[in-house]
C-alpha cells in the first residue's frame, strides 16, 4: 500500500515556503504627493490593502497627500470603471452614501460604478526605501522614462509654505538669484530657499547656467509671493545651445481640510 505521507509533506513544505516569502515582503508606510511631468493623468491609481485608490495627477500642482501602506514597490496602474451586476446589493454604508443630500448648487449624477485595476502592466513604478520609517515624498511621474517615477524627500518642515524648492535636472550647475541671496545647485540635486519677499509682494527671480565656470543668464521673471503657498521649480535642459533651460513651476496650496486619504485608517476597536 503506497503512503500519502511524501506528497502531503511536499505540499506542506510548499505552503510554508510561500507563507515565508509573503512574510518577507517589506511593508512601507508613506504620505505621497503626485505630479505629472508631461501630461495630466486620469484613469490611474495605486493598490493599497488589496483595494484600488484612484488618482487624478495634474501637471501644474501637487495632489493632496495620499496615505500609502503596502509593498515597497509602488506601482501606478491603469484603472477601469465597471458597473456592478443588477443583483448586487449595496451594503449599509453604500446606501447611506447614496442617500446623502447633494450640495446645493452642485449637479449630482447617481452612479454605482466601481473603479478597478485594468489588469495591464504598471504605467510606472518605484521601489520605496524600507528602513527609513514613515516616508514623506513628492513623486514626479514620467511614464516611459526609465521606471517612470522620480521621488523627492519631503519630510515635514523641510519645504515649508512660503518657500520654493529648486530641482536641477540639467547636466550643469545653475545659480538661483533671489533677493535673499544666490543659491548654487549642482546637477541632479535640489535646494529649498525663501525668496526674501514679503507676503503679497512681487520679487525678481533670475536663473543662471554655469558653463565653463561662467554664469550665463537663462531665465528671469517677476513673481508674486504668498506665504501660504510653496512652489517646486523643475529646471530641465532646453532646446538649442548648451546652457538653455526650460522651467516648470508646480504649486502646492494648503489643503482645504484633512481628508481620509491623508491619515492611516483607524483599527477596529480603537477609540
ZIKAGI-V650613 format. One line per field, one symbol per residue. psi: psi as a letter, one per 40 degrees, with the letter a starting at -180 (. if undefined). Layout:
# ZIKAGI-V650613
psi = ???
This chain:
# ZIKAGI-V650613
psi = hhiedddddddddddddddddddehihihihhhiihediihifiaihhfeihhiihhieeiiiihhhhhaidhhhhihiihihiidehhiaddddddeeihihhehhhhhheihhiieeiiidiiihiiefeahihihhhhghehbeehhhhhfihedgiieiihhhheieiiihhhideiihhhiheiiihiidfiiheiiihhhhhhhhfehhhheiiihihhheeiiihhhhihiiaiheiihhhhhihiiidihideeiiihihei.
